[in-house]
Amino acid sequence: MFHITIKKTYDEVSAEAFKVMEGVLKGDHTPVLGLATGSSPVGLYKEMIRDHKENGTSYKDIITFNLDEYIGLPRDHRESYWTFMHVNLFNHIDIPDENVHVPLGCGEDPEADCAAYEAELSKYTVDVQVLGIGSDGHIAFNEPGCPFDSVTHTMELTEQTRRDNARFFDNDINQVPTSAATMGLASIMRAKKIILIATGANKADAVWGMIKGPKTTDCPASILQDHPEVYVFLDEEAASRL
Ligand code: F6R
């Protein structure tokens, strides 16, 4: 079930998304958070940092699981998702590093590392999972064709995704890793609530496919049609085909 909010600016979109996050943070138990990287959630993370600094909301006991990581980048690489999360959120709140989980992309056996990640994740129930959406309809790095029953696994990135993400790698697609370790679609669907943020015209087709299109692995995000509680935050451009 989708609850859709459309706002004019990215800051308004982020502030609305924070309201759902705030409800979870201030709920009746210490939550487990599922987190995403990329441009879409940065404004939400800024709101979380502001709230931590202004209102003292503590993350000392909060556990987090990130969606994905590039394969082949060491954790201290400037564009690893481990680094991204520290720069954009973890370094600014009081979460202990041992509470943080990001898939390992630089181990010797990525498949085994994915299985270990899924085993750890399945000990918990994620209260809210933050998502962006790829212009090809991916969520996490579950690219078109990925089975709906997938759990944490490795995935070849599509050329479209690598082109989209080249902006983080000196606009050079050759520097963008070719594969990633990612939570699967079934792993994501176990979260109690989902916050999905999408802005900009290049997301309009994927947003349409997620909400209005047929439920098909051609648009991995369309699996969310079966989720009971998905909060979708869009700007007018991303919502333009709805
Ligand atoms: C990142 C992730 C990806 C991004 C998607 C959109 O952890 O899982 O699915 O959410 O590629 O990226 P942005 O927000 O940069 O447009």
Residues whose N, C-alpha, C, O or C-beta is under 5 A from the ligand:
A	BS01	F6R	A36 T37 G38 S39 S40 L67 D68 L131 G132 I133 G134 H138 I139 A140 F141
